[in-house]
Amino acid sequence: MKILVTGAAGFIGFHTALRLLARGEEVVGLDNLNEYYDVTLKQARLAQLTRSPRFRFERLDLADEAGIAALFAREQFERVVHLAAQAGVRYSLEAPHAYVRSNVTGTLTVLEGCRHHRVEHLVYASTSSVYGANTRMPFSPHEIADHPLSLYAATKRATELMAHTYSTLFKLPTTGLRFFTVYGPWGRPDMALFLFTRQILEGKPIDVFNHGHHRRDFTYIDDIAEGVVRVLDRPARPDPHWRGDRPDPATSQAPFRIYNLGNHRPVELLRYIELIEECLGRRAEKRFLPLQPGDVPETYADIGDLATDVGYRPETPVEVGVRRFVEWFCEYYGYERAPGSPNPR
């Protein structure tokens, strides 16, 4: 198949494109290479992808309506994996317009491209952040998620509603995946694992928000990419049991579906930091701080539907995932770990 992967230079897009290429698909990767974080890291990911003759890169902004329309018309994609977005909960408090442009307007151009060119299935990234003020655990996609605590979460929830509209009006099969705290090699420099590892290695204090009592459903990147590809192979279908008088948010009478994609094993932030310390053979100097605006204290994914419908469950233990990240980080950036740390360089 010819598959469009938006955000191909990003963390999840890169790993998903690698997986699709490994099984023989033709992948067109789209990214605007913005400067939200280190562009050289994005370019290094692309360098890995361009080793495959079945990969082509298009530098294009999703908000470029004419450019995206021309791309869809020229390429005639069979399926689309839409992972490009302006990420980051905290940055959405500083640059709200960037989130609406990238996440809302950008998703609209993708939906329009899929609509007009008969794409068989659109799989797009949502986030566990949409659960916002919800406190019932584990988070279930069958419960309402209409109380976001950040603009980032609000824009991602908006993309889910937009997808449902296109599924209803144009019979476009769409599947949204709510990712839960993705981590692993080639990760984003603005995320906790990346920041903590660098600061511990450089002997700098780390900021531990909510006094370390956050609990996160940390999900390893290989599990995320595998889940995306498996869902892509299963186009959404109408739910014959859906009822308007008892509407299920996760399904529809249209070809629309929402799944959680998480490790379903919440880990306290302090334990996460301990694992980094063990892998580095160094102790962190911790600066304990209160919960930040926009953050939620806990995430925990109910993945029952993913297991039942798709036959897949993320299974990588956080102990394994953190070790693999630290190994990659030290090799990529040239850091030496302390003698006696697990699998030293």
Residue pairs with C-beta under 8 A, 6 or more apart in sequence:
1 25
1 26
1 78
1 79
2 25
2 26
2 28
2 75
2 76
2 77
2 78
3 20
3 25
3 26
3 27
3 28
3 77
3 78
3 79
3 80
3 81
3 232
4 27
4 28
4 30
4 71
4 72
4 75
4 77
4 79
4 80
4 81
5 13
5 16
5 17
5 20
5 27
5 28
5 29
5 30
5 81
5 83
6 13
6 30
6 31
6 62
6 80
6 81
6 82
6 83
6 84
6 106
6 110
7 13
7 30
7 31
7 82
7 83
7 84
7 85
7 125
8 14
8 17
8 27
8 29
8 30
8 31
8 45
8 46
8 49
8 57
8 83
9 29
9 31
9 33
9 42
9 43
9 45
9 46
9 57
10 31
10 42
10 45
10 83
10 84
10 87
10 188
11 182
11 186
11 187
11 188
11 221
12 83
12 125
12 179
12 182
12 221
12 224
12 225
12 228
13 29
13 31
13 81
13 83
13 84
14 45
14 46
14 48
14 49
14 186
15 184
15 186
15 221
15 222
15 224
15 225
16 81
16 83
16 224
16 225
16 228
16 229
17 27
17 29
17 49
17 55
18 48
18 49
18 225
19 225
19 226
19 228
19 229
20 27
20 81
20 229
21 27
21 49
21 52
21 54
21 55
23 229
24 54
25 54
26 54
27 49
27 52
27 54
27 55
27 56
28 55
28 56
28 57
28 58
28 71
28 75
28 77
29 46
29 49
29 55
29 56
29 57
29 58
30 57
30 58
30 59
30 60
30 62
30 71
30 84
31 42
31 46
31 57
31 58
31 59
31 60
31 84
32 59
32 60
32 61
32 62
32 84
33 39
33 42
33 43
33 59
34 86
36 86
36 87
36 88
36 91
36 190
37 188
37 189
37 190
38 189
41 186
41 189
44 332
45 186
46 57
49 55
49 57
50 57
58 71
60 67
60 68
60 71
61 67
61 106
62 68
62 84
62 102
62 105
62 106
62 107
62 109
62 110
63 101
63 102
63 105
63 106
63 109
64 109
65 109
65 112
68 109
68 110
68 112
68 113
69 109
69 112
69 113
69 116
71 113
72 113
72 114
72 116
72 117
73 116
73 117
76 117
77 113
77 117
77 119
78 119
78 120
79 119
79 120
79 121
79 122
79 123
79 232
80 110
80 113
80 114
80 119
80 121
80 122
80 123
81 123
81 124
81 228
81 232
82 107
82 110
82 122
82 123
82 124
82 125
83 124
83 125
83 228
84 102
84 106
85 102
85 103
85 106
85 125
85 156
86 92
86 95
86 98
86 99
86 101
86 102
86 103
86 152
86 155
87 152
87 188
87 190
88 152
88 190
89 129
89 150
89 152
89 153
89 294
89 295
90 150
90 292
90 294
90 295
91 98
91 152
91 190
92 99
92 150
92 151
92 152
92 155
92 294
93 150
93 151
93 293
93 294
96 151
99 151
99 152
99 155
100 151
100 155
103 152
103 155
103 156
103 158
103 159
104 155
104 158
104 159
104 162
107 124
107 158
107 159
107 162
107 163
108 162
110 122
110 124
111 122
111 162
111 163
111 166
111 172
113 119
114 122
114 166
114 172
115 166
115 170
115 172
119 172
120 173
120 235
121 173
121 174
121 175
121 232
121 235
121 236
122 163
122 172
122 173
122 174
122 175
123 174
123 175
123 176
123 177
123 228
123 231
123 232
124 159
124 163
124 174
124 175
124 176
124 177
125 156
125 176
125 177
125 179
126 156
126 157
126 159
126 160
126 176
126 177
126 178
126 179
126 258
127 152
127 153
127 156
127 178
127 179
128 139
128 178
128 179
128 180
128 181
128 217
128 260
128 262
128 299
128 301
129 148
129 149
129 150
129 152
129 153
129 156
129 296
130 145
130 148
130 153
130 156
130 157
130 160
130 178
131 139
131 145
131 178
131 296
131 299
132 145
132 147
132 148
132 149
132 150
132 153
132 296
133 147
133 149
133 296
134 143
134 145
134 147
136 143
137 298
137 300
138 264
138 300
138 301
138 302
139 145
139 178
139 260
139 299
139 300
139 301
139 302
140 250
140 260
140 302
141 178
141 249
141 250
141 258
141 259
141 260
141 302
141 305
142 248
142 249
142 250
143 249
144 249
145 157
145 249
146 157
148 154
148 157
149 293
149 294
149 295
149 296
150 293
150 294
152 294
153 294
159 176
160 176
160 258
163 174
163 176
163 256
164 174
164 252
164 254
164 256
166 172
166 174
167 173
167 174
167 236
167 252
167 254
167 255
167 256
168 252
168 253
168 254
168 256
171 254
171 255
172 255
173 235
173 236
173 237
173 255
173 256
174 236
174 255
174 256
174 257
175 231
175 232
175 234
175 235
175 236
175 256
175 257
175 258
175 259
176 257
176 258
176 259
177 227
177 228
177 231
177 258
177 259
177 260
177 261
178 258
178 259
178 260
178 261
178 262
178 301
179 219
179 224
179 261
179 262
180 216
180 217
180 218
180 219
180 260
180 261
180 262
180 263
180 299
180 301
181 216
181 217
181 218
181 219
181 262
181 299
182 219
182 220
182 221
182 224
183 191
183 193
183 218
183 219
183 220
183 221
183 321
183 322
183 325
184 220
184 221
184 222
184 321
184 324
184 325
185 221
185 324
185 325
185 327
185 328
185 329
186 221
186 328
187 193
187 194
187 221
187 325
188 194
189 195
189 198
192 269
192 272
193 272
193 276
193 322
193 325
194 329
195 206
196 206
196 273
196 276
196 284
197 276
197 280
197 325
197 326
197 329
198 329
198 333
199 205
199 206
199 284
200 206
200 276
200 277
200 280
200 282
200 283
200 284
201 280
201 282
201 330
201 335
201 337
203 285
204 285
205 284
205 285
205 286
205 287
206 273
206 284
206 285
206 286
206 287
207 287
207 289
208 269
208 270
208 273
208 286
208 287
208 288
208 289
209 269
209 289
209 290
209 291
209 292
209 295
210 269
210 289
210 290
210 291
210 292
210 295
210 297
211 288
211 289
211 290
212 268
212 269
212 270
212 273
212 286
212 288
213 268
213 269
213 270
213 297
214 268
214 269
214 295
214 297
214 298
215 266
215 267
215 268
215 269
215 297
215 298
215 299
215 300
216 266
216 267
216 269
216 272
216 298
216 299
217 262
217 263
217 264
217 265
217 266
217 267
217 299
217 300
217 301
218 263
218 267
218 272
218 318
218 321
219 261
219 262
219 263
219 301
219 314
220 263
220 314
220 316
220 318
220 320
220 321
220 324
221 321
222 316
223 261
223 263
223 314
223 315
223 316
224 261
224 314
226 312
226 314
227 261
227 306
227 310
227 312
227 314
228 261
230 310
230 311
230 312
231 259
231 306
231 310
234 309
234 310
235 255
236 255
236 256
236 257
237 255
237 257
238 252
238 253
238 254
238 255
238 256
239 248
239 251
239 252
239 253
242 248
242 251
242 252
242 253
244 253
249 258
250 257
250 258
250 259
250 305
251 257
251 258
257 309
259 303
259 305
259 306
259 309
259 310
260 301
260 302
260 303
260 305
260 306
261 301
261 303
261 306
261 314
262 299
262 300
262 301
262 303
262 314
263 301
263 314
263 315
263 316
263 318
264 300
264 301
264 302
264 303
264 313
264 314
265 317
265 318
266 298
266 299
266 300
267 318
271 318
272 318
272 322
273 284
273 286
275 318
275 319
275 322
275 323
276 284
276 322
276 326
277 283
277 284
278 341
278 342
279 322
279 323
279 326
279 327
279 337
279 341
279 342
280 326
280 337
280 338
280 341
281 337
281 338
281 339
281 340
281 341
281 344
282 337
282 338
282 341
291 297
303 313
303 314
306 312
306 313
307 313
323 342
323 343
326 337
327 343
327 345
329 335
330 336
330 337
330 345
331 345
336 345
337 344
337 345
338 344
